[in-house]
Amino acid sequence: MTRDRRARAAVTAVFVGNGVLIGTWLVRIPDVRGQLQLGEALLGLVLLAMSVGTIAALPLAGTAAARFGSRALAVAGAVVGAAALAAVPWLPGPAA
């Protein structure tokens, strides 16, 4: 397999993995809302905070990719994302 094909396969795998993580989170939002007894306003605030955190982290991602490499960053992001998604059922509430 050529270097270009390996790179394309890696990018595809990252996008598929991110799609699976986001898709899994999106279908669980109603369950999480019920489990944590969140009202619509608080759920909206939590989702907004996630988006703001993502935007705030973008400049750091570029710096981290330059320092550690995109491969290490993609692997670390996948591991952290999967662990965070797996931990959601055990969270006691958004203010814990």
C-alpha positions as CSV (number, residue, x, y, z in Angstrom):
1,M,0.0,0.0,0.0
2,T,1.4,3.4,-1.0
3,R,1.9,6.2,1.5
4,D,-1.0,8.2,0.0
5,R,-3.4,5.3,0.2
6,R,-2.4,4.7,3.9
7,A,-2.9,8.4,4.6
8,R,-6.3,8.3,2.9
9,A,-7.3,5.2,4.8
10,A,-6.2,6.8,8.1
11,V,-8.2,9.9,7.5
12,T,-11.3,7.8,6.5
13,A,-10.9,5.8,9.7
14,V,-10.7,9.0,11.8
15,F,-13.8,10.5,10.2
16,V,-15.8,7.2,10.6
17,G,-14.7,6.9,14.2
18,N,-15.8,10.5,14.9
19,G,-19.1,9.9,13.1
20,V,-19.7,6.8,15.3
21,L,-18.9,8.7,18.5
22,I,-21.1,11.6,17.6
23,G,-23.9,9.4,16.4
24,T,-23.8,7.4,19.5
25,W,-23.8,10.5,21.7
26,L,-26.7,12.1,19.7
27,V,-29.0,9.1,20.1
28,R,-28.3,8.9,23.9
29,I,-29.1,12.5,24.6
30,P,-32.7,11.8,25.5
31,D,-31.7,9.0,27.9
32,V,-29.0,11.1,29.5
33,R,-31.4,14.0,29.9
34,G,-33.9,11.7,31.7
35,Q,-31.2,10.0,33.8
36,L,-29.8,13.3,35.0
37,Q,-33.2,14.9,35.2
38,L,-32.2,17.9,33.1
39,G,-34.7,20.5,31.9
40,E,-34.7,21.7,28.4
41,A,-32.9,24.9,29.4
42,L,-30.1,23.1,31.3
43,L,-29.7,20.5,28.6
44,G,-29.3,23.3,26.1
45,L,-26.7,25.0,28.3
46,V,-24.7,21.8,28.6
47,L,-24.8,21.3,24.8
48,L,-23.8,24.9,24.3
49,A,-20.9,24.5,26.8
50,M,-19.7,21.5,24.8
51,S,-19.6,23.5,21.6
52,V,-17.9,26.4,23.2
53,G,-15.3,24.1,24.7
54,T,-14.7,22.6,21.2
55,I,-14.2,26.0,19.6
56,A,-11.9,27.1,22.5
57,A,-9.8,24.0,22.0
58,L,-9.2,24.4,18.3
59,P,-6.1,26.7,18.6
60,L,-4.6,24.2,21.0
61,A,-5.2,21.4,18.6
62,G,-3.1,23.0,16.0
63,T,-0.2,23.6,18.4
64,A,-0.5,20.0,19.7
65,A,-0.5,18.6,16.2
66,A,2.6,20.5,15.4
67,R,4.4,19.3,18.5
68,F,3.3,15.7,18.8
69,G,2.1,14.9,15.3
70,S,-1.3,14.3,13.9
71,R,-1.2,10.5,14.3
72,A,-0.6,10.7,18.0
73,L,-3.2,13.4,18.4
74,A,-5.8,11.4,16.4
75,V,-5.2,8.3,18.5
76,A,-5.3,10.2,21.8
77,G,-8.5,12.0,20.7
78,A,-10.2,8.7,19.8
79,V,-9.2,7.1,23.1
80,V,-10.4,10.2,25.1
81,G,-13.6,10.5,23.1
82,A,-14.5,6.8,23.6
83,A,-13.7,6.9,27.3
84,A,-15.8,10.1,27.8
85,L,-18.7,8.5,26.0
86,A,-18.4,5.3,28.0
87,A,-18.4,7.4,31.2
88,V,-21.6,9.3,30.5
89,P,-23.9,6.7,32.2
90,W,-22.1,7.0,35.5
91,L,-22.2,10.8,35.8
92,P,-24.2,12.0,38.7
93,G,-25.2,15.3,37.2
94,P,-23.8,18.3,35.2
95,A,-22.8,20.2,38.4
96,A,-20.9,17.2,40.0
